[in-house]
Amino acid sequence: MSILQLKPLFGDQDYLEVQHILVAVVAKDNDNESFGECVIPLGGMFSEEPKAFEFTLFHQGEETGKIK
């Protein structure tokens, strides 16, 4: 398991805390078929230490996996 720590490009935390990240898992080949999507809210995610999270990926209304 790898840990990815994202750092904001700009420091307006009030703005960033009302934003979201759309995550889509897609095929690497040319058709870019999606295997699942989820939206991660940034509110409450800012701290000096990494924060654990878990979200469910969905595709066409069906659960296809989890992202942690």
C-alpha positions in Angstrom: 0.0 0.0 0.0 1.4 3.4 -0.9 0.6 6.7 0.8 0.1 9.8 -1.3 0.3 13.1 0.4 -1.2 16.0 -1.6 0.0 19.6 -1.0 -2.1 22.5 -2.2 -0.6 24.8 -4.8 -2.0 27.9 -3.1 -2.7 28.5 0.6 -6.3 29.8 0.7 -7.5 27.0 3.0 -11.0 28.6 3.4 -11.6 28.2 -0.3 -10.0 24.7 -0.5 -12.2 23.4 2.3 -15.3 23.8 0.2 -13.9 22.1 -2.8 -13.9 18.5 -3.9 -11.7 16.1 -5.9 -13.3 13.9 -8.5 -11.4 10.6 -8.7 -12.0 8.3 -11.7 -10.3 4.9 -12.2 -10.0 4.3 -15.9 -8.4 1.7 -18.2 -4.9 2.4 -19.3 -5.6 1.4 -22.9 -7.0 3.7 -25.6 -10.7 3.4 -24.8 -10.4 5.1 -21.3 -13.2 2.9 -20.0 -14.2 4.0 -16.4 -14.2 1.3 -13.7 -15.4 3.6 -10.9 -15.7 7.2 -9.7 -16.0 9.0 -6.4 -16.0 12.5 -5.1 -13.7 13.4 -2.1 -14.7 16.5 -0.1 -11.7 18.5 1.1 -13.5 20.0 4.1 -11.8 18.8 7.3 -8.9 17.2 5.5 -6.2 19.8 6.4 -3.7 18.9 9.1 0.0 18.5 9.5 -0.3 14.7 9.7 -1.8 12.5 6.9 -5.5 11.8 7.4 -7.1 8.4 6.8 -10.2 8.2 4.5 -12.2 5.7 2.7 -14.7 6.3 -0.1 -16.7 3.9 -2.3 -16.2 3.9 -6.1 -19.3 3.6 -8.2 -19.9 3.1 -11.9 -23.4 3.5 -13.4 -24.9 3.2 -9.9 -23.1 0.0 -8.9 -20.3 -0.3 -6.3 -17.1 -1.2 -8.0 -14.5 -0.8 -5.2 -13.1 1.4 -2.4 -10.3 4.0 -2.3 -8.4 4.5 1.0 
